[in-house]
């Protein structure tokens, strides 16, 4: 069994991805994505910072998430436990 010590070592253990797999990564929201978002009553928001990562559930009626533009979603902040894990991560790491 080989030790995996780098991304190159890892890639060497697998075949190259198919072209169609590479094409499925998009940098902008398309019409299908916008429709899916408009109909969704739930999302899991993943954030991270130097302190770690967090995934929190968010939900409300379909349409609670708004699409501002091709790369920006508006997610409302409803009352919760006030830990601010996700929001602190977003302020620390907006990517």
Secondary structure, 3 states (H helix, E strand, C coil): CCCCCCHHHHHHCCCCCCHHHHHCCCCCCCHHHHHHHHHCCEEEEEEEECCEEEEEEEECCCCCEEEEECCEEEECCCCCCCCCHHHHHHHHCCC
